Amino acid sequence: MKKLLIVTFLLIGVVNAGEIVLTGTVVSDGQKMIGSRYMGYIKKVFVKIGDKVKREDNLYEMESAEFDIMKSQTDLMLEQSKIIVEFWRTKLKNLNKKKDRFKKNKNFSMPDFDDMEAQADNITSMLAAAQIMVEQASIKAKQMATVFNYLKMKAPSDGVVVKRNIKVGDMVMPGMLTIMLVDTENLEISVSVSESIISQVKVGMRIPVEIPSIEYKTIGVIKAIVPDANPMTHKIGMRIIFDRGNKNIFPGMYAKVKLK
């Protein structure tokens, strides 16, 4: 019996000797750090940590009283510019009709006709200036619309809220991190590999991976091999992509990778 156990242990040792088990961490390939572009107070927050959001879902809204006034002024300027353009366009149209009737009169006065030509040139100049005002007001209106898009922040992609640094009433500054989203669909396994075995791995290699906490096993593919951030560790970073299936796998989970 003892001999049988010794032989069994020796066989297990031989199998394990040809297999290297590496530990890693599940990470997200898509992480969105959402910051404020303007200074203001938070009016509403629509999400909390752990919420799953879809692209274009509302995340939070800032106070817009000051921007409402600016938007109203911009809209009024655009509307007034359009009215002025229409006024000069109508005036020019009527003057051209008058010129046509005046030329049909056999006894028309040339000096009077020249005066109407001068008026037409002046009106044309005023019309061109008004059209420029409309273009400038339109640009300003588009800028204000963009500002409003940032006052009502929406999710740039699907994901899970993993950090929320704001609540109603808080003042935010430009560049301040407000919400962080993590994509839970495109997951990878991050592993550090000793430089002594780096010759045994290559991009595209298929290797077994395991998520022990949920007893999930599958086959992953080495996506990238990159230098470690700390050169003193003599480690090489490795990213492995895998099919998560329909399992609840999240960034930060412990993973195992087996190299044969």
JOQUI-V888031 format. One record per residue. N is the residue number from 1. RES is the residue in one letter. PHI is phi as a letter, one per 40 degrees, with the letter a starting at -180 (NA if undefined). PSI is psi as a letter, one per 20 degrees, with the letter a starting at -180 (none if undefined). Layout:
((N:RES:PHI:PSI) (N:RES:PHI:PSI))
This chain:
((1:M:NA:g) (2:K:c:g) (3:K:c:h) (4:L:c:g) (5:L:c:g) (6:I:c:g) (7:V:c:g) (8:T:c:g) (9:F:c:h) (10:L:c:g) (11:L:c:g) (12:I:c:g) (13:G:c:h) (14:V:c:g) (15:V:c:g) (16:N:c:h) (17:A:c:h) (18:G:c:j) (19:E:b:p) (20:I:b:p) (21:V:b:p) (22:L:b:q) (23:T:b:q) (24:G:a:a) (25:T:b:p) (26:V:c:p) (27:V:b:r) (28:S:c:p) (29:D:c:i) (30:G:b:o) (31:Q:b:p) (32:K:b:o) (33:M:b:o) (34:I:c:p) (35:G:b:r) (36:S:c:q) (37:R:b:i) (38:Y:b:q) (39:M:c:p) (40:G:i:a) (41:Y:c:q) (42:I:c:p) (43:K:c:g) (44:K:a:q) (45:V:b:p) (46:F:c:i) (47:V:b:r) (48:K:b:r) (49:I:c:p) (50:G:g:i) (51:D:c:q) (52:K:c:p) (53:V:b:q) (54:K:b:q) (55:R:d:p) (56:E:g:j) (57:D:c:q) (58:N:c:p) (59:L:b:g) (60:Y:a:r) (61:E:b:p) (62:M:c:q) (63:E:d:p) (64:S:b:j) (65:A:d:g) (66:E:c:g) (67:F:c:h) (68:D:c:g) (69:I:c:g) (70:M:c:h) (71:K:c:g) (72:S:c:g) (73:Q:c:g) (74:T:c:g) (75:D:c:h) (76:L:c:g) (77:M:c:g) (78:L:c:g) (79:E:c:g) (80:Q:c:h) (81:S:c:g) (82:K:c:h) (83:I:c:g) (84:I:c:g) (85:V:c:g) (86:E:c:h) (87:F:c:g) (88:W:c:h) (89:R:c:g) (90:T:c:g) (91:K:c:g) (92:L:c:h) (93:K:c:g) (94:N:c:h) (95:L:c:h) (96:N:c:h) (97:K:c:g) (98:K:c:h) (99:K:c:g) (100:D:c:g) (101:R:c:h) (102:F:c:h) (103:K:c:h) (104:K:c:i) (105:N:c:p) (106:K:c:h) (107:N:b:k) (108:F:c:q) (109:S:c:p) (110:M:c:g) (111:P:c:h) (112:D:c:h) (113:F:c:g) (114:D:c:h) (115:D:c:h) (116:M:c:h) (117:E:c:g) (118:A:c:g) (119:Q:c:g) (120:A:c:g) (121:D:c:g) (122:N:c:g) (123:I:c:h) (124:T:c:g) (125:S:c:g) (126:M:c:h) (127:L:c:g) (128:A:c:g) (129:A:c:h) (130:A:c:h) (131:Q:c:h) (132:I:c:h) (133:M:c:h) (134:V:c:g) (135:E:c:g) (136:Q:c:g) (137:A:c:h) (138:S:c:g) (139:I:c:g) (140:K:c:h) (141:A:c:h) (142:K:c:h) (143:Q:c:g) (144:M:c:h) (145:A:c:h) (146:T:c:g) (147:V:d:g) (148:F:c:h) (149:N:c:h) (150:Y:c:i) (151:L:c:h) (152:K:b:n) (153:M:c:p) (154:K:b:q) (155:A:c:p) (156:P:c:i) (157:S:a:r) (158:D:c:q) (159:G:i:a) (160:V:b:p) (161:V:c:o) (162:V:b:i) (163:K:a:p) (164:R:b:o) (165:N:c:j) (166:I:b:q) (167:K:a:r) (168:V:d:p) (169:G:g:i) (170:D:c:q) (171:M:c:p) (172:V:b:q) (173:M:b:q) (174:P:d:p) (175:G:g:i) (176:M:c:p) (177:L:c:p) (178:T:b:g) (179:I:a:q) (180:M:b:p) (181:L:b:q) (182:V:b:p) (183:D:c:o) (184:T:c:j) (185:E:c:g) (186:N:c:n) (187:L:b:q) (188:E:b:r) (189:I:b:p) (190:S:c:p) (191:V:b:q) (192:S:b:p) (193:V:b:p) (194:S:c:q) (195:E:c:i) (196:S:c:i) (197:I:b:j) (198:I:c:h) (199:S:c:i) (200:Q:c:i) (201:V:b:q) (202:K:a:q) (203:V:c:p) (204:G:g:i) (205:M:c:p) (206:R:c:p) (207:I:b:q) (208:P:c:p) (209:V:b:q) (210:E:a:p) (211:I:b:n) (212:P:d:h) (213:S:c:h) (214:I:b:j) (215:E:f:l) (216:Y:b:p) (217:K:b:q) (218:T:a:a) (219:I:b:p) (220:G:b:r) (221:V:b:p) (222:I:c:o) (223:K:c:g) (224:A:a:q) (225:I:b:o) (226:V:b:q) (227:P:c:q) (228:D:c:q) (229:A:c:h) (230:N:b:o) (231:P:c:i) (232:M:c:i) (233:T:c:i) (234:H:f:k) (235:K:b:q) (236:I:b:p) (237:G:c:q) (238:M:b:p) (239:R:b:p) (240:I:b:p) (241:I:c:q) (242:F:a:r) (243:D:c:o) (244:R:c:i) (245:G:g:c) (246:N:b:k) (247:K:c:q) (248:N:c:n) (249:I:b:p) (250:F:b:q) (251:P:d:q) (252:G:h:i) (253:M:c:q) (254:Y:c:p) (255:A:b:q) (256:K:b:q) (257:V:b:p) (258:K:b:p) (259:L:b:p) (260:K:b:none))
